[in-house]
Amino acid sequence: MAINAASAVTNANLSNTVATYYDSVAVDALYANLAFQTLTTPRDLPLHKGKTIQLFTYPLTPFVSGVTAGSNPTQGTEGAVGNGLVPTAPSVQATIGQYFDYITVSDLALDAAIDPMLENLSKVMGYRAALVTDTIVQMELDAITTIDPSTTNDLADGTYMTAGVIRSAAASLFGRNVRPFDDGKLHGILHPFVAGDIFNDTTYNGITDILKRTEKGVELLQEGWGEAANYEVLDFAGIKFVQSTNVPLTSGVPTTGKSAYSCYIAGKDAIFSIKLGGQDVPEGQNFKAAVKQFESNQADPAGVIKGGVSFNFKYVAAPRPGTGSGSQAIWRRRCESQNS
């Protein structure tokens, strides 16, 4: 006997079969890699010592002279005391700031939620906290370029980040005696689009030309993108680069109608990351925000606010002491990108 397909029951016939299943596991957000703390040197401001820290240095002048930066090569006169040196000690002050934010959730929202809402919100709030410190360091790096204008010089219109530019950056920093970090490297941050320009440069003595001549380099080219799991995109000319989308895109640079990404390189003690009293400060996107369950109280007698997530920390970033050309230990260039 033939079956009459037209009489089959479908969802269109029975509205009670139409339902949606909601997955209770939140999909991870597209968090940026927050890496600016890797360019800093940590310092602590102890509790109960005020909220302003002063950093100082003894510059080499007047202790050295001449292009060799050695001691004074002029002989002294026998029996003559001569004139003593008068050192200086430039300083910089930085005042701790307080950064906090929170989300409160009603009892009804928490009781009805299909997911562990406070736990999921704490991840996002922790990222927000880390983004605060990351951006503070980035802004301070830009401020350093006004303290020492020799640290910045935008790439010309129509030119892009290349191996040659990176080699010149290393020469510039090592040429002013900037020291590497404890891992033996200067640290750099650039946008993934700019990293793409470096790898797409196929000119003679460019990154691709250099890498293809070694077994390790060929492997890197085959993989196509550094150590992606650690966001390390390039280790070249004494500089270890990581990629981050939390770098500024400046309009009107290098010329009207165009935009350029900032690229940064820093050495040890180039910029200081200062926290108050050893408090935990967000240094990456996994900072743990506080999660709290609330009981009814005088401000909320009915107990309609049942939970919340928050962060609260005290922090400041500061440049190294000194002003003028050659006083600072960073390198910044803004450049276009062929990628989008």
CORTA-V823494 format. One record per backbone hydrogen bond with DSSP energy under -1.0 kcal/mol. CO is the residue of the C=O (numbers start at 1). NH is the residue of the N-H. If there is no record, write none. Layout:
# CORTA-V823494
CO & NH
CO & NH
This chain:
# CORTA-V823494
3 & 5
4 & 7
5 & 8
10 & 13
10 & 14
14 & 17
15 & 18
29 & 31
35 & 38
36 & 39
37 & 40
41 & 273
43 & 275
45 & 277
51 & 96
53 & 94
55 & 92
60 & 63
60 & 64
66 & 69
70 & 65
77 & 80
90 & 57
92 & 55
94 & 53
97 & 315
99 & 313
101 & 311
103 & 309
105 & 306
105 & 307
106 & 110
107 & 111
108 & 112
109 & 113
115 & 117
116 & 120
117 & 121
118 & 122
119 & 123
120 & 124
121 & 125
122 & 126
123 & 127
124 & 128
125 & 129
126 & 130
127 & 131
128 & 132
129 & 133
130 & 134
131 & 135
132 & 136
133 & 137
134 & 138
135 & 139
136 & 140
137 & 141
138 & 142
139 & 143
140 & 144
143 & 146
143 & 147
144 & 148
147 & 324
148 & 151
149 & 152
151 & 332
156 & 159
162 & 166
163 & 167
164 & 168
165 & 169
166 & 170
167 & 171
168 & 172
169 & 173
170 & 174
171 & 175
173 & 176
173 & 178
174 & 177
179 & 268
181 & 184
185 & 181
186 & 240
187 & 266
188 & 242
189 & 264
190 & 244
191 & 195
192 & 196
193 & 197
194 & 198
195 & 199
196 & 200
201 & 208
203 & 206
206 & 210
207 & 211
208 & 212
210 & 213
211 & 214
214 & 218
215 & 219
216 & 220
217 & 221
218 & 222
219 & 223
220 & 224
226 & 228
227 & 230
227 & 232
228 & 231
231 & 243
232 & 227
234 & 241
236 & 239
238 & 186
239 & 236
240 & 188
241 & 233
241 & 234
242 & 190
248 & 262
250 & 260
255 & 258
258 & 252
260 & 250
261 & 335
263 & 333
264 & 189
265 & 331
266 & 187
267 & 270
270 & 320
271 & 41
272 & 318
273 & 43
274 & 316
275 & 45
276 & 279
284 & 287
290 & 310
292 & 308
300 & 297
300 & 303
304 & 107
306 & 294
307 & 105
308 & 292
309 & 103
310 & 290
311 & 101
313 & 99
314 & 276
315 & 97
316 & 274
318 & 272
324 & 327
329 & 267
331 & 265
332 & 153
333 & 263
334 & 155
335 & 261
